[in-house]
Amino acid sequence: MKLNLTVFSEEHKNILRDRRKLILETLDTIAAYLVENGDVESEWRMMLTREHRINYYDVIPEKGPLRPHEIDLEFFVVDENNHPETKIFKKDVLKANNAIIRIVSTKLKERKTKLIQMKQGAPNEHLELINAHIEHTESLIKKCFNLKIGGQLLVTEVGGLHFIDEILKQIKDNEINSLTHENYIQFKKNMDDLKELVSMYSPQSAQEDYVSLCSRKDIVDKRQQFNKSFNVCKSLLHSFSQDGLLASDMEQSILMSFNNLQHMFFAKCDVYFMVIT
């Protein structure tokens, strides 16, 4: 499926913008460290600020049959000539290798290898300093990984919230409410439950320690809860149609939003499965 970030609400766009800003600032700090220690040239650091190289936080898992592979992102960027353009980012492993988080992480891994080689034959008085640099480099590699995971989680979470808003807007536009149908209150309650589940273990509140946020059992339980409320909502949606409050084509449109919502939620679960297993 294609997730069009250009049609998101300003609230949802701002969540992604804030994360993007955090990622770029963090990568720039890491790049400054690499420049300072002679691992890269200063021009390399400047390359990271070129927006056309940004693929929205490397939302490609490195391996495994994960649903995020199936999500194409569409958003606005500025190209090499500073002209705005719409970019569709498909899940392509080769393109992932050119993504800026991967580029920075690769440079850090090269630095770690070089430091390990420096230990061989180094005098004892230098070992403590070399080990300190190795430890710091490893922490930066982990930070890059957490940036990628946080980006994956946030895109799927905000995508899910977007589709919930779309569903509720379509319901409202068709004047379905507690006065026009007896099942509306139950529908709204289950939609609220879905919204809470989509926001579970949010990277917005996590301090990058995603592994400790939940267990595999927690995610399985959340999926079961989601499926229960999801099926109730779809059943109630059909009752709205049967009672003449929704045209057939409108019901199909809302069902498409439901399917996209489910895709986003399962994608978020898959990212957590990757992290905790």
Beta strands, then each sheet from edge to edge (+ up, - down):
strand 1: 2-4
strand 2: 72-78
strand 3: 84-89
sheet 1: 1+ 2+ 3-
end
